[in-house]
């Protein structure tokens, strides 16, 4: 074809010399937006720092979280003895305990969020995909659960299953999946009308293959956003339970427990309240900013 | 709408029954009981106690005895606090908790609406930034920490308000607890109002109202406020249940004589009767309030039609 007028050859040479337009994937687009959001970016760095300090820090401290220093009980910060944040009512190093409590909060955040994501996503996807009467019943159940005072159920669960941290986390996760289920259902309702789902169905895929292979991968964005927004809720719930004395058991501790011991004596010994409170609030703020930033970056309404 | 309300009441009955059933069996099947103490009781005493509270009967029998009692408004005896019936303990604590919760609900909702509307009208100017920051602090800082901080600030250092406790008729004792309960609730309301108000202010009919020469205040009051408040109404139901459970911690921190304190002690002591009674009551109250909110929603938003 080329060479009749010579024009094609010129044109294709010209086209080859042009730089190919760079396509941006949706993920790249979202990342760029996230990086542009200063609050979210700072939050990521602070969170990474908190995780590192909580898990690596204890190896560099002179005192373990359960070690009692009989010579300094309820003492303010003392750098010579290595109690950088002071000591608690039993003479244990407060920095070490705060870090241990932070680990506990991060662990809850991980386990309980994973549980709530799994339940919420599967529940929402099934309700949304099958629709009709099943959907109506399943969503009505979610509405009812929304209205119930779930913290009472968490307390009952904790009392019954003992103070095992793992059960506590799973219990919290089992009760925090409602919003996730609603969001996933809404997205599934619109996704199942799309051509690729129809194509999969025409190809003979069963409903669960379609849900897990074709619908769930398209839900990653909203699921990540709401998982990030669930984390602070879960951390608050755990610290709330620990504050009431229903959380992990001694000598292990959690930020809520530390605050509950520090608060009554905060006038005379403020360091016992300040350290855990600062860690807790910093973590909650960062997760909340990060969640908002992710939502702004990934929300399809914004595009 | 009356038919709708009636159907909602009818669906609430199985929900309450289901909650009772689930809680009953979870509590009974769990290891440990109300008579586990530091010292084991003599077997004969234990046997008599168990017979007294019907614990020696088969579990399904206990269940029917309990349901029968609840239907007659009798929640049974408290198993740990001797000489008290659950109904009596509830009637001591509940009025206070409800009073606290509703006061906080009232101030939080109104305050949140005003703050949200102010922030939306001044979007991206300093009142907006200040309000958004306050709202964030109110939502993010857990209420037990906030309670301790205001206790320290206003009670211990400034000595403006009592640190805790309650004397009947004393308003001052309620200021801090109500503030702590109202803050996160008001914050969530403010967030919702701000978001929806910004959306409403961008619509065409607001522009029309402005262009025909209506003043800002009139546009806001007559055209923008009502549609902006609709998402708030749907939040009020869950918000109420947050408030009632939030008062668990507030009652604990401020040493207030509400039902929340009993609930925590009862759960720790395996006082089945009291835990069940309180839970049932909470579920009942919250379902009733949700129903009211839904009916209110239909009245506010003509687009909502109940079939």
Interface residues (C-beta under 8 A of the other chain):
Chain A: X144 X146 X147 X148 X149 X150 X151 X152 X155 X156 X157 X159 X160 X161 X232 X236 X239 X240 X243 X244 X245 X246 X256 X259 X260 X263 X266 X267 X273 X277 X280 X281 X284 X285 X288
Chain B: X15 X19 X23 X26 X27 X30 X31 X136 X139 X140 X141 X142 X143 X144 X145 X148 X151 X152 X156 X237 X238 X241 X244 X245 X248 X249 X252 X253 X263 X264 X267 X268 X270 X275 X278 X279 X282 X283 X286 X287 X290
